[in-house]
Amino acid sequence: MEHRQIERRTFTYYMQVMDTSKSQLLGHLADISDGGFKLDTKTPLPVEKDFRLSVNLSKEISDKTALVFVARSKWCKQDPLDPNSYIVGFQIIGMTPSDHWVFHRMFERYGAKKSK
């Protein structure tokens, strides 16, 4: 059983995540922590693969139009509620300090605390 020390929050704002290497939609954020996130996607993704990703930003989060970073897929499983979808866990492995601040703002603004 895994015991996380980092708080995770359900993501309450629909944000698409793009794979910049293929210029295609990869999925959308499902939950977020300070060091990673969970992605809902229509296709299974390989585990332990690095992806260069981007997320379009709203003006209330940043003056930047997009957040671009590198994240590693850590696990992938079929969505128990939708057999045509997958849930993928990502760890952020490459992000500038200023972009990390923007990511943290996303966590604070759009992440709903999970009830225990």
N, C-alpha and C positions, 0 to 999 in steps of 0.2 A: 504494500500500500504506500502510495506516495504522500509525503507530507510537505506541502509547499509553504515556504516562509513569505512569499511575495503575494500580496493581495491581488486577487483577480476580480474583475467586474464584468457583468454582462454589458454588452455594448448596446446603447439605446438609440443610436443614430445610424441610419443605413449608409455605410461608406464602402465603396467599391475599392478592391485592391487589384491593381494591374501588374502583370508580369511585363516589365519594360523590355526584356530581351526578345519577347515575341509580340509586343504591342497588343496584348489581348487581356481581356478580363479574366482574372484568376478566381475571384470569389468576392465575398464581403465579410467584414469583421463581425464576429459573433461575441467574443469577449476579449478583454484586454488586461494586461498587467504592465508593470513598469518595464519588464524585460522581454515581453513576448505577447502573443495574441493567438486566438483561435479563429480559424477561417472556415466559413461555409462555402463549399464549392460543388460543382456538378460532376467533376471528374476526380478520381483518386490521384494523389500525388506521391512521387517517390519520397521515401524517408531518408533523412540525412543528406538532403540536397540543398545547396545554396541558391536562393532566388534573389534577383534584383527587382524590387517591388516599388510601386508608387501608389500614393493615396492622394486624391484631390482634396484640397483643404478649403474650408469656408473662411470668410473674412473674420468671423468671430474667434477663430483659432489662431490665424497667422496672416501676415501680409504676403506670405509665399503662396503660390498657387498649388503647389504639390510638395509632398514629403517623399523623398526617394531614399531607399535604404536597402541593406542586404539582410535577409533573414534565412534561417535554416529550418527546414521541415524536420520535426522531431517525431511525429507519429501521425498516422492517418487511419481513420475508421469510417465505416458506413454509418450514416445518420440513423439512429434507432427509430426516429419518427418519419423519415422520408427515405425509402430504400433507393431513390434515384439521386441522392445527395451524399456528400462526404464531409467529415469534419477533420480539419488538419491543424495540429499544434505547431506553432513557429516560435523560435527563439531569435531575437534580434542579435545579429552579430556584427553589423557595420552601420553606424549612424553617427553623424557629426554631433558634437555637444549642443549646438543650437537646434538641430533637428530633434535631438532627444528631449529638449525642453518643449518643443511643439508636440511631440508624442505624449509627453506627460500632461500637457494641457488637454489633449484629446481624452486621456484617461480620466482626468478630473471632471471635465465638462460632460462627456458622453457615457462614462462608465457608471452604471447603477450598482450600488453595493448589493452583494448577494445576501439574501436572508439565510440565517443559520438554522 
